[in-house]
């Protein structure tokens, strides 16, 4: 046999790997929750600023938040809603949620036509009934998507900064506060 070379690689201090594994385990555990917090805040925004006030179109967004026990009542602002409309809308909501991928569907029959014609969001409240509007000026849902996406990027970057700090200090990633959109 010929001669060879042996190289030993080790982390100094040896317990550094345990700290790294601890932080990585926290990222795996807390990362999906940071994603969901962002999604919940966007859904609250959708509920709060929707033009439709009957409760049906808003309630279709609720099943995801209910599934995770998220309290979205503050986004309703104490507005009067029709219980039967809420129950009907809730039944028409659908979601799929796996870590870092959340799909939410609002299957209320008038939501998409209303969004295309008037915009889902607006400063003039829409009354219940036959789509009577104080103004036809509105913001369509798709116009808000870049804003919501940037909001998610900002939230995730904050989480990564907390992760970096925890890694450097060898500690735990603190809980992250997720402020409402457009307040960052």
N, C-alpha and C positions, 0 to 999 in steps of 0.2 A: 504494500500500500504506500501511497505517497503521503506527503505532508498536507496539512489542511489548516484552516483558520477557524477559530471559535470566537464568536462575538456575543456578549451578553448585553441585553438591553433591559433596563429597569427604570421605573419611575422613582424619583427621589423627591419627597419622602414616599416610602412604600404605601402609606395609607391614602395617598392622593387618588388612587383608582377608586377607592370606596366612596370618597367625596364626589368624584365625577359620576359614578354610577347612581348615587343618591340624587344628584341634580337631574340626571337624565330620566330617572324614574319619575321625578316630579313633573318634568316636561311632558312625559307620556300621560301622566294623570291629569295635570292641570291645563295643558294645551287645548284639548277638546272643550273644556269648560270655558276657556277664554273665547274660543270660537262661538260657543253657544251664547255667552253673554252678549257678544256683538250682535248675533242674530236676534236675540230677544230685544235689544235696544232698537234695532231697525224695525222690528215688528211693532213695538210700542209707538214708534214714530208714525208708521203707516196707520195704525189704529187712531192715534191722536189727531192726525191732520187729514184724515179721509173726509171727503166732501159728504159722504152719505151718513146720515144720522139715525137711520132706523135700527141699526144693530145687526142686520143680516150680513152685510158685507164685512163688517168688522169682526163678527163672531167667527167667520170662516178662518181667521188667522189664529184663533185661540187654541186649537187642539195641541199644537206643538208646545206652547207655553204651559198649558195644563199638564201635559205629559211629564214635563220636567219640574212641575211645581213652582213655576215662575209667576209671581204676582204682577199682573199687568193692569190691575184695577186703576192705578194712578193715571194711566193713559186715557181712560175713559172720561176723566174730568167731571164725574157726577152727572153726565148727560142722561136724559131720559131715553130709555130704549124699550121696545116692545118685547116682552119675554118670548112670545111665539116666534118673532123674527130672529131673535138671538138663537133660539133652539134650532130653527131651520138653517140659519147660516152656519152654525157650529157643525151641523151634520154634513154640510157641504165643504168643510175644510179637510185638507189632507196634507200629510207630511211624511217624509222619510228622513231619518237622521242617523248618520254614521259619523264617526269622528272626522271632523274637518269638511264634511259635505252634508249640507242640509238643503232639502228640497221642500218647498212649501207651496201648496196650491190652494187658490181660492176659486171654488167652482160655482159661486153664486152667479146665476145666469146674466145679470146685468153689469157685473164688474168690468169685464173687458170692453164691452161696447161703451160704457160710461167713460172708461179711461181713454179710449181712442177718440171719443167725441168731445169730452169736456176736460179730461185730465182727472186723475185720481185725487190729486191734492189741489187745494185752492184756498184762497183767502175768504171767499164768499161761501158760506155754508150752503149745502144742497139740502133742500127740504125733502121729506118723505113724499112719496107719491110718484108723479109722472116726470121725474127728472127736471123739476123746476129749479132754475139757477138764478141767482142774483147777477151773475156774470158768467160768461162762457170762457173767460180766461182761466186757465188752470195749468197745472204741471202734470204731465203724464209720468207714470211710474218709471218708464224706461229712461226718462230724463234724469231721474234721481239715482239710477244705478251707479254711475261713476262716483257720485258723492258717497254713496253707501260703501262702495268698494274701497275708496280712499280711507274712509273711516275705519274699515276693517284692517287695512294695512297699518294705520296709525296705532290701533289697539294692539295688533300683533307685534309691532316694533317695540311698544312699551313693555310687552311681555318678554320679549327677547332681552331687553335691557335689564329687567328684573332677574332674568335667568343668568345673565352674565355676572351680575352683582352677586348672586347666590353662589355661583361657581367660584368666583374669586375669593369670597369670604368663607366658603365651605359650609354654607348654611342652607336654609330653606328658602324657596321662592315665596315671597309674601303674596297674599291674596291681592288681586288686581281690581281696582275700582274701574268700572267702565262707565264713563259719563255718557249722557244722552248725545245722539248725533247733533252736529252743528253747535256744540257747546265746548268743543275741544280747543 
